[in-house]
Amino acid sequence: MIEIATSSTTTTLVIAGDLDLAEREQFPEIAARVVGLRRQLLVIDMCRVTFMDSTGAAFLISLADSGRRRGGATVLRGADERDLFVLEVCGALDLFRIDRDHRCESAAPATGATSTPVPHRPV
């Protein structure tokens, strides 16, 4: 499941579960929504990601690339070493700022942020 939370300057994606080929059908809709929000900062919270394959990495890369073309930045929060390795193998780790100070147990939307869950659609 992917939730989108917004504040006046930031869009936050909170991802739970697998970020892989089986979830790919929802990626275009989420990407369109994130791009449409036009926030300068995109934070991708990966604290609850259980698995990411190259399809999930391509989704994250496309979000970061879209933001960069608009002059924005993308931060990965709570990504484990395995996820960072996948992005590194794809040659895309430099598209992201890595928040190494974040502690996942406190991964909750900030006060004043609005959150919209994106429903899972079975394949």
N, C-alpha and C positions, 0 to 999 in steps of 0.2 A: 504494500500500500504506500502511496505517496501523498503527503499532505502539503499544501501550499499555504504558507503564512506570509503576510505582508505587513510592513510598517511604512512610514513615509519615505524611507530611503533604501529599504532592503526587502528582498524577496528571499524567503527561506523555504527550501524543500526538505521535508523530513521523510526519509525513506525507511521503510520497515520491510524485512523479508528479503527475498531474492531480487536482484536487479540483473535480469538475464533475458535470454531469448524468449522465454515463456511470457514475459511481461511487455514485450516490444510493442504490442498493439496500442498501449496507452501512451507511449513516448511522444508521438507527434502532437497529440492534444495537450499534453503537459508542456511541451516545448513552446507551443503556440501561446499558451496562457502566460508562461513565464516571460517570453519575449514581449507580449502585449502589455505587461505591467510596466515595462521600461524603467525598472529600478537600476541604479548604478552598481549595486552590490547584490550578488547572488550568493547565499550561503547554502551549501548542501550538507545537511546533517546526515551522516552515515552511521550513527551510533548503533542502529538496529538493523543494519544490512547484514544478512547472513551469508550471502554469496553474490559475487559479481563476475560475470563473464565479459567477453569482448563486446557483446551487444550492449550490455549495461555501460561499459566504458565508453563506447561510441556515443551513447546518449549523453553522458556527462560531458564528453568532449564537445559535442555539438552545442550544448548549453553554454559552456565556457567560451567557445569560439564566437558565438552570437554576441555574448556580453562584451568580449574584447573588441569586436568590430564596432560596437557602440561606445567604446571608451570606458567600459565597466570592468569589474573584477569579479572573480569567482573564488570562493573560499570553500575548502573541504574541511569539515569539522567531524571528528570522530572516525575518520577513515583508518582502518587497520593496515598493517604492513602489507598484507596480501593484496588489498585493494590498490594501494599505492604502487605495488609492483606491477599490477595489470596495466595501470596508466603509464608507468615508466616503459614497459615493454611496447606499448602503443606509441611511444615517443611524444606523449602529451602532458607529462607531469608539469612542465613549465607553464602550462595554461592556467594552473591553479595556485592559489596561495594555500598553504597547509597550516591549519590551526592546531599546533601541537600542544597548546596549553589547555584546550578544552577537556573537560572531564564528562564523560557521557551520562553519568547518573543524574546530572542536572540539566539534561537536554529537554527543556520545555520552552514553548514560545514566550517571548518577552511580553510583559504587560502592555496592553494597548495594541497588540498585534491581532490581526484577524487570521483565522485558519480555515481552510477549505479542504476537506478530504477529497481525494480523487478516487472514485469507486473502482475497484478491481473488476475487470471484465474478463471472464474466462475465455480461453482460446478455443 
